[in-house]
């Protein structure tokens, strides 16, 4: 038998210790409760003009861009929720950050090449608190309509970041959103062509959206002099920017001095929030800032508003259940293609006959 040197044994033991430590650390971080920072801790106590928007819902407690995350944000009194929208192949607007669903769900493919029913077959399998909602079947990709219902229930402002490319989709998006809402809508566009189309539509009389209830924003990766020049030409359009990539107070101040509305996204640290506030920014999207103590249980009433249509859900259920899986004793026959249990057939026939 080959004998190992003392050095090799020590290296093997050290590697095992490191791996064990990494595994323990991963488990600890997964179970650790996320730390939220109140506006008081951030030095903004008493600042009633601060607007906190939950980025992709309350994603520190539930998977981002899912109905539980949005319901939790509403339950915890956030002023609004920010989320990204894309359009499926059959014209349904859904909430999804990336163009492919591979990174956040158990499915594969591009949103714009999938139908809504195909998308319903997939389940969100990334993010905080996913195990808590697994049995409730809530971790589907929500539609824009479903998220707007949650916003209406809790009086939150929807901050809709448009990821679909091309100006031709703007009118369809506005019609999907609809009118009759007194609270503000915020639309964030990265394409100037889309912004121009949105302005044109709001100025016309074909849509039910009221211009005074809509804030259009351009997405700016950097608050540069070029962006400022373009923003000054359309002062009614706000500017949505990532806080981590724009830390120079004088740059931010130049936009404020020009009378522009700024939306800072990714504001999660007390010093960062205070510096932005002092520079004149009042609207923050955040994963960690909160108005007060966070309640971690979502509202069950919101779940009724986020369930998929019956026919779509039935179809998706058939697809996602493998035909080789064992039949559960109390599983409804409509959710599987396998033959029904012959022992139970007479009971169902008798019930129908009655």
C-alpha positions, 0 to 999 in steps of 0.5 A, a space after each residue: 500500500 502506497 504511503 502518503 507523506 506527512 506533508 500531503 496528509 497535512 494539506 489534505 486535512 487543511 483542505 478538508 477544514 477549509 471546505 467544511 468552513 465554507 459549507 458552514 459559512 454558506 449555511 449560516 449566511 442562508 439562515 441569517 436574517 437580512 439586516 434592514 436599516 430604518 430611515 432613522 438609522 440612516 439619519 433621515 428621521 423626520 424627513 417626510 419627503 423621502 420616498 422608499 421604493 422596494 427594488 423588485 419587491 421586498 427581495 431580501 425576504 422573498 424571491 425578487 420579482 415574485 408576488 410574495 416579494 411585492 405583497 411584502 413590500 406593500 405590507 411594510 408600507 413601501 411607497 412603491 415597487 420597482 420591477 422590469 417588464 418584458 413581453 412574451 411571444 403572444 403579447 403578455 407583459 410579464 415581470 422579468 429582469 433578464 431576457 433569458 429565464 435561465 438565471 432565475 427559474 428552472 426553465 430555459 429560453 428567452 421571454 420574447 420567444 416563449 408564450 405565457 403558458 410556457 412561462 407558467 410551466 417554470 418556477 422561480 428557484 433563486 432568491 431569499 425565502 424560496 422554500 417558504 413559498 414552494 408549497 404555495 405554488 406562488 413562485 411563478 413569473 407574474 404578469 404586469 397586470 397581477 403586480 399592478 393589482 398588488 400595487 392598487 391594494 396597498 396604494 404603492 406606485 409602480 416603477 416600471 423599468 421597460 426592458 423590451 426594445 423598440 418604440 413600437 411596444 410603448 403603446 401596447 404597454 400603456 394600453 396594458 397598464 390602462 387608466 383610472 389610477 389616481 396615484 402616480 405611475 413611473 416608467 423608466 426607459 433606456 432608449 431615447 426613441 421609446 421616451 419620445 414615443 411615450 411623450 407623443 402618446 401621453 400628449 395625444 387623446 387616444 390613451 386613458 392614461 392621464 399625463 399628470 399621473 405619469 412620470 417618465 424617466 430616462 435610465 442613465 448609467 452615468 450622470 454625465 454632462 451629455 446626459 445632463 444636456 439631454 435632460 435639460 431639453 426635456 425637464 419634465 422627464 426624470 432621471 433614474 440612475 444607479 447610486 453605486 456608479 454615481 457618487 460625486 455629489 457635485 454631479 448629482 447637485 447639477 441635475 438637481 439645480 437644473 430642476 430635474 427629478 432624480 431616482 437613485 436605485 440601489 440605495 442600501 447604506 445609511 451614509 449613501 442615503 444621507 449623502 444623496 438626500 443632502 444632495 437633493 435626491 428624495 426618491 430611492 429604490 432599495 433592498 435594505 432601507 425601511 420606514 420602520 420595523 419589517 414584518 416578514 410574513 406576507 399577506 395571504 389576501 394578496 395571493 388571490 390576486 396573483 394566481 394564474 388564470 384557471 386554464 393557463 394554470 391547468 395547462 402548466 400543471 400538466 407540463 411540469 409534472 413528469 409522467 413517471 412521478 408517483 400519483 399522490 393519493 389526493 391529487 386532482 385528476 385534472 392536474 395529470 395525464 395519468 389514468 385515474 385510480 380505478 378504485 376511486 372511479 365509482 365514487 366520482 361517478 356516483 357523485 356526478 350522478 347525484 
